[in-house]
């Protein structure tokens, strides 16, 4: 995702702002009194949605956004059942990671968006755009390290898998994270992205991990655990999500992020097939694409927002951690849709193999 963290000329910003205000006014007239129900994963993400987007959106438009908290697996089952029964209760999902999109599209669980009704999408890099969702954040799986005496700084993700770099490490124990662990392990071992799209070799993946297995001293099972391991300095290195690194670093400034060799993909606001409130979702999507609001969201949740202009509104202490800066984009790998499809097909296989390996 090639984001550019520079301000546009003042005249252009003025035109954009005026257009956004005009659009908001039209939407407010059309959707006042209506309500859309959206799934949210809970925790800091839900809080950030409410504070950065939902409360001001409701105040400005008179429409309502009601959040239903549910985890990824629960959401997949619930939305699929609702569509199959023809009784849509959740109009959308607030953050569907790109690897899940091919299956949702294939199963008819999410419907196409009308891009003509969502000004702001055209500013985003083509790599993050989708006919089936509005990008709301840029997710990265990469490595972090503790900046301390006797801890070797990681110069790339490849260093995490180097057994000669000693130190306690943390990775996920979750079946759903196996696809990311293996993708990073194989890329670090010289496998190209194109080769990965032909299939993820789980045996080779485990052979890459095996030399450092004795240095993996902690396995995280959720985002809170991931962050806490870093905050408490329980490990020196973590293979983890960038948002949790930011969360940890704000509490414990020793922690640094290394984007070199990391993988990135967008998370989307999706519309459930059969929703009767697409107009409310359209208006909310326009609201969410505003760069100032996205900067507020990033401050609260930690993850980078997709609008390139949002970086200009962030404090300097956050900018080194943001994945949409030119510096980060130069060293990150964007995963193609073909690889997401492979991940979707192999997810169960990879998950079972990874959990069996972790349990040995």
ZIWOWO-V614544 format. One record per residue. RES is the residue in three letters. SS is DSSP state (hx for helix, st for strand, lp for the rest). BURIAL is I if it has 9 or more other C-alpha atoms within 8 Angstrom, else O. Layout:
BEGIN
res=RES ss=SS burial=BURIAL
res=RES ss=SS burial=BURIAL
END
This chain:
BEGIN
res=UNK ss=lp burial=I
res=UNK ss=lp burial=O
res=UNK ss=lp burial=I
res=UNK ss=lp burial=I
res=UNK ss=lp burial=I
res=UNK ss=lp burial=O
res=UNK ss=lp burial=O
res=UNK ss=lp burial=O
res=UNK ss=lp burial=O
res=UNK ss=hx burial=O
res=UNK ss=hx burial=O
res=UNK ss=hx burial=O
res=UNK ss=hx burial=I
res=UNK ss=hx burial=O
res=UNK ss=hx burial=O
res=UNK ss=hx burial=O
res=UNK ss=hx burial=O
res=UNK ss=hx burial=O
res=UNK ss=hx burial=O
res=UNK ss=hx burial=I
res=UNK ss=hx burial=O
res=UNK ss=hx burial=O
res=UNK ss=hx burial=O
res=UNK ss=hx burial=I
res=UNK ss=hx burial=I
res=UNK ss=hx burial=O
res=UNK ss=hx burial=I
res=UNK ss=hx burial=I
res=UNK ss=hx burial=O
res=UNK ss=hx burial=O
res=UNK ss=hx burial=I
res=UNK ss=lp burial=I
res=UNK ss=lp burial=O
res=UNK ss=lp burial=I
res=UNK ss=st burial=I
res=UNK ss=st burial=I
res=UNK ss=st burial=I
res=UNK ss=st burial=I
res=UNK ss=st burial=I
res=UNK ss=st burial=I
res=UNK ss=lp burial=I
res=UNK ss=lp burial=I
res=UNK ss=hx burial=O
res=UNK ss=hx burial=O
res=UNK ss=hx burial=I
res=UNK ss=hx burial=I
res=UNK ss=hx burial=I
res=UNK ss=hx burial=I
res=UNK ss=hx burial=I
res=UNK ss=hx burial=I
res=UNK ss=hx burial=I
res=UNK ss=hx burial=I
res=UNK ss=hx burial=I
res=UNK ss=hx burial=I
res=UNK ss=hx burial=I
res=UNK ss=hx burial=I
res=UNK ss=hx burial=I
res=UNK ss=hx burial=I
res=UNK ss=hx burial=O
res=UNK ss=hx burial=O
res=UNK ss=hx burial=I
res=UNK ss=lp burial=I
res=UNK ss=lp burial=I
res=UNK ss=st burial=I
res=UNK ss=st burial=I
res=UNK ss=st burial=O
res=UNK ss=st burial=I
res=UNK ss=st burial=O
res=UNK ss=st burial=I
res=UNK ss=lp burial=I
res=UNK ss=lp burial=I
res=UNK ss=hx burial=O
res=UNK ss=hx burial=O
res=UNK ss=hx burial=O
res=UNK ss=hx burial=I
res=UNK ss=hx burial=O
res=UNK ss=hx burial=O
res=UNK ss=hx burial=O
res=UNK ss=hx burial=I
res=UNK ss=hx burial=I
res=UNK ss=hx burial=O
res=UNK ss=hx burial=I
res=UNK ss=hx burial=I
res=UNK ss=hx burial=O
res=UNK ss=hx burial=O
res=UNK ss=lp burial=O
res=UNK ss=lp burial=O
res=UNK ss=lp burial=I
res=UNK ss=lp burial=O
res=UNK ss=lp burial=I
res=UNK ss=lp burial=I
res=UNK ss=st burial=I
res=UNK ss=st burial=I
res=UNK ss=st burial=I
res=UNK ss=st burial=I
res=UNK ss=st burial=I
res=UNK ss=st burial=I
res=UNK ss=hx burial=I
res=UNK ss=hx burial=I
res=UNK ss=hx burial=I
res=UNK ss=hx burial=I
res=UNK ss=hx burial=I
res=UNK ss=hx burial=I
res=UNK ss=hx burial=I
res=UNK ss=hx burial=I
res=UNK ss=hx burial=O
res=UNK ss=lp burial=O
res=UNK ss=lp burial=O
res=UNK ss=lp burial=I
res=UNK ss=st burial=I
res=UNK ss=st burial=I
res=UNK ss=lp burial=O
res=UNK ss=lp burial=O
res=UNK ss=lp burial=O
res=UNK ss=hx burial=O
res=UNK ss=hx burial=O
res=UNK ss=hx burial=O
res=UNK ss=lp burial=I
res=UNK ss=lp burial=O
res=UNK ss=lp burial=I
res=UNK ss=hx burial=I
res=UNK ss=hx burial=O
res=UNK ss=hx burial=O
res=UNK ss=lp burial=I
res=UNK ss=lp burial=I
res=UNK ss=hx burial=O
res=UNK ss=hx burial=O
res=UNK ss=hx burial=I
res=UNK ss=lp burial=I
res=UNK ss=st burial=O
res=UNK ss=lp burial=O
res=UNK ss=lp burial=I
res=UNK ss=st burial=I
res=UNK ss=st burial=I
res=UNK ss=st burial=I
res=UNK ss=st burial=I
res=UNK ss=st burial=I
res=UNK ss=st burial=I
res=UNK ss=st burial=I
res=UNK ss=st burial=I
res=UNK ss=st burial=I
res=UNK ss=st burial=I
res=UNK ss=st burial=I
res=UNK ss=st burial=I
res=UNK ss=st burial=I
res=UNK ss=st burial=I
res=UNK ss=lp burial=I
res=UNK ss=lp burial=O
res=UNK ss=lp burial=O
res=UNK ss=lp burial=O
res=UNK ss=lp burial=I
res=UNK ss=lp burial=O
res=UNK ss=lp burial=O
res=UNK ss=lp burial=I
res=UNK ss=lp burial=O
res=UNK ss=lp burial=I
res=UNK ss=hx burial=I
res=UNK ss=hx burial=I
res=UNK ss=hx burial=I
res=UNK ss=hx burial=I
res=UNK ss=lp burial=I
res=UNK ss=lp burial=I
res=UNK ss=lp burial=O
res=UNK ss=lp burial=O
res=UNK ss=lp burial=O
res=UNK ss=lp burial=O
res=UNK ss=lp burial=I
res=UNK ss=lp burial=I
res=UNK ss=st burial=I
res=UNK ss=st burial=I
res=UNK ss=st burial=I
res=UNK ss=st burial=I
res=UNK ss=lp burial=I
res=UNK ss=lp burial=I
res=UNK ss=hx burial=I
res=UNK ss=hx burial=O
res=UNK ss=hx burial=I
res=UNK ss=hx burial=I
res=UNK ss=hx burial=I
res=UNK ss=hx burial=O
res=UNK ss=hx burial=I
res=UNK ss=hx burial=I
res=UNK ss=hx burial=I
res=UNK ss=hx burial=I
res=UNK ss=hx burial=I
res=UNK ss=hx burial=I
res=UNK ss=hx burial=I
res=UNK ss=hx burial=I
res=UNK ss=lp burial=O
res=UNK ss=lp burial=O
res=UNK ss=lp burial=I
res=UNK ss=lp burial=O
res=UNK ss=hx burial=I
res=UNK ss=hx burial=O
res=UNK ss=hx burial=O
res=UNK ss=hx burial=I
res=UNK ss=lp burial=I
res=UNK ss=lp burial=O
res=UNK ss=lp burial=O
res=UNK ss=lp burial=I
res=UNK ss=lp burial=O
res=UNK ss=hx burial=I
res=UNK ss=hx burial=O
res=UNK ss=hx burial=O
res=UNK ss=hx burial=I
res=UNK ss=hx burial=I
res=UNK ss=hx burial=O
res=UNK ss=hx burial=I
res=UNK ss=hx burial=I
res=UNK ss=hx burial=O
res=UNK ss=lp burial=I
res=UNK ss=lp burial=I
res=UNK ss=hx burial=O
res=UNK ss=hx burial=O
res=UNK ss=hx burial=I
res=UNK ss=st burial=I
res=UNK ss=st burial=I
res=UNK ss=st burial=I
res=UNK ss=st burial=I
res=UNK ss=st burial=I
res=UNK ss=lp burial=I
res=UNK ss=lp burial=O
res=UNK ss=hx burial=O
res=UNK ss=hx burial=O
res=UNK ss=hx burial=I
res=UNK ss=hx burial=I
res=UNK ss=hx burial=I
res=UNK ss=hx burial=I
res=UNK ss=hx burial=I
res=UNK ss=hx burial=I
res=UNK ss=hx burial=I
res=UNK ss=lp burial=O
res=UNK ss=lp burial=O
res=UNK ss=lp burial=O
res=UNK ss=lp burial=I
res=UNK ss=lp burial=I
res=UNK ss=st burial=I
res=UNK ss=st burial=I
res=UNK ss=st burial=I
res=UNK ss=st burial=I
res=UNK ss=st burial=I
res=UNK ss=hx burial=I
res=UNK ss=hx burial=I
res=UNK ss=hx burial=I
res=UNK ss=hx burial=I
res=UNK ss=hx burial=I
res=UNK ss=hx burial=I
res=UNK ss=hx burial=I
res=UNK ss=hx burial=I
res=UNK ss=hx burial=O
res=UNK ss=hx burial=O
res=UNK ss=lp burial=I
res=UNK ss=lp burial=O
res=UNK ss=lp burial=O
res=UNK ss=st burial=I
res=UNK ss=st burial=I
res=UNK ss=st burial=I
res=UNK ss=st burial=I
res=UNK ss=st burial=I
res=UNK ss=st burial=I
res=UNK ss=st burial=I
res=UNK ss=st burial=I
res=UNK ss=st burial=I
res=UNK ss=st burial=I
res=UNK ss=st burial=I
res=UNK ss=st burial=I
res=UNK ss=st burial=I
res=UNK ss=st burial=I
res=UNK ss=st burial=I
res=UNK ss=st burial=I
res=UNK ss=st burial=I
res=UNK ss=st burial=I
res=UNK ss=lp burial=I
res=UNK ss=lp burial=O
res=UNK ss=lp burial=I
res=UNK ss=lp burial=O
res=UNK ss=lp burial=I
res=UNK ss=hx burial=I
res=UNK ss=hx burial=O
res=UNK ss=hx burial=I
res=UNK ss=hx burial=I
res=UNK ss=hx burial=I
res=UNK ss=hx burial=I
res=UNK ss=hx burial=I
res=UNK ss=hx burial=I
res=UNK ss=hx burial=I
res=UNK ss=hx burial=I
res=UNK ss=hx burial=I
res=UNK ss=lp burial=I
res=UNK ss=lp burial=I
res=UNK ss=hx burial=I
res=UNK ss=hx burial=O
res=UNK ss=hx burial=I
res=UNK ss=hx burial=I
res=UNK ss=hx burial=I
res=UNK ss=hx burial=I
res=UNK ss=hx burial=I
res=UNK ss=hx burial=I
res=UNK ss=hx burial=I
res=UNK ss=hx burial=I
res=UNK ss=hx burial=I
res=UNK ss=lp burial=I
res=UNK ss=lp burial=I
res=UNK ss=st burial=I
res=UNK ss=lp burial=I
res=UNK ss=lp burial=I
res=UNK ss=lp burial=I
res=UNK ss=hx burial=I
res=UNK ss=hx burial=I
res=UNK ss=hx burial=I
res=UNK ss=hx burial=I
res=UNK ss=hx burial=O
res=UNK ss=hx burial=I
res=UNK ss=lp burial=I
res=UNK ss=lp burial=O
res=UNK ss=hx burial=O
res=UNK ss=hx burial=O
res=UNK ss=hx burial=I
res=UNK ss=hx burial=I
res=UNK ss=lp burial=O
res=UNK ss=lp burial=O
res=UNK ss=lp burial=I
res=UNK ss=lp burial=I
res=UNK ss=lp burial=I
res=UNK ss=lp burial=I
res=UNK ss=hx burial=I
res=UNK ss=hx burial=O
res=UNK ss=hx burial=I
res=UNK ss=hx burial=I
res=UNK ss=lp burial=O
res=UNK ss=lp burial=I
res=UNK ss=lp burial=I
res=UNK ss=st burial=I
res=UNK ss=st burial=O
res=UNK ss=lp burial=I
res=UNK ss=lp burial=O
res=UNK ss=hx burial=O
res=UNK ss=hx burial=O
res=UNK ss=hx burial=I
res=UNK ss=hx burial=I
res=UNK ss=hx burial=I
res=UNK ss=hx burial=I
res=UNK ss=hx burial=I
res=UNK ss=hx burial=I
res=UNK ss=hx burial=O
res=UNK ss=hx burial=I
res=UNK ss=hx burial=I
res=UNK ss=hx burial=O
res=UNK ss=hx burial=O
res=UNK ss=hx burial=I
res=UNK ss=hx burial=I
res=UNK ss=hx burial=I
res=UNK ss=hx burial=I
res=UNK ss=hx burial=I
res=UNK ss=hx burial=I
res=UNK ss=hx burial=O
res=UNK ss=hx burial=O
res=UNK ss=hx burial=O
res=UNK ss=lp burial=O
res=UNK ss=lp burial=O
END
